[in-house]
Amino acid sequence: MLKIALPKGRMGDKVYAMFESIGYPCREIKEDNRKLVFRSDNGEVSYVLVKPSDVTVYVERGAADIGVVGKDVMLETRPDVYEILDLNIGKCRIAVAGKVGFKDDPSLALRVATKYPHIAKKYYDSLGRKIDIIELHGSIELAPILDMSDVIVDIVETGATLKENDLCVYSVIGESSARLIANKSAYNLGGDMIRSIAAKLEAL
Ligand code: PRP
């Protein structure tokens, strides 16, 4: 049975709906419960619900055969998996943001709060700008508000979180959207079902 890692949270429902509409509905997953592993109604696939940033870990290690993850997580963690398809959902920008009116002082290391230390370092290295990375795992916007950092490197989807906290985008570093990824061995050894799923998802 093919194991599919689905991201919990804001992208999760949309991703499940895509798998449902290509023929793998699962009544149980829609119920209000705390289960983490589900078998599709037709018994052909199982779904495991994981934290979005952990999808790559499950797929890379073969605990799941395929999964759906944001390109932002792929760029940050560079997992050894195949990226098969852009699902064109969960679109957002990876951006540098800070307080409205922030003025950079190039004589000082820029304090950058982020859950993307690799992406941030690569970006500022390319500019030759010295930075001090403050790694956080959520509500990154708080860092400049509390003057713990000068800027943040984070994803911006609607821009509402920045706006409501008097922050604004200063530079866009990249684009992200949900990607279908596959474990390399699972794809190389028995990829027919994976290819068929990818083709159906692409046709949606
Ligand atoms: C992400 C991101 C921003 C917000 C951007 O956080 O870190 O905080 O979404 O979305 P917006 O532009 O539509 O407001 P998420 O909700 O994933 O939670 P987190 O703060 O726990 O990382």
Residues whose N, C-alpha, C, O or C-beta is under 5 A from the ligand:
A	BS01	PRP	H137 G138 S139 I140 D154 I155 V156 E157 T158 G159 A160 T161 L162
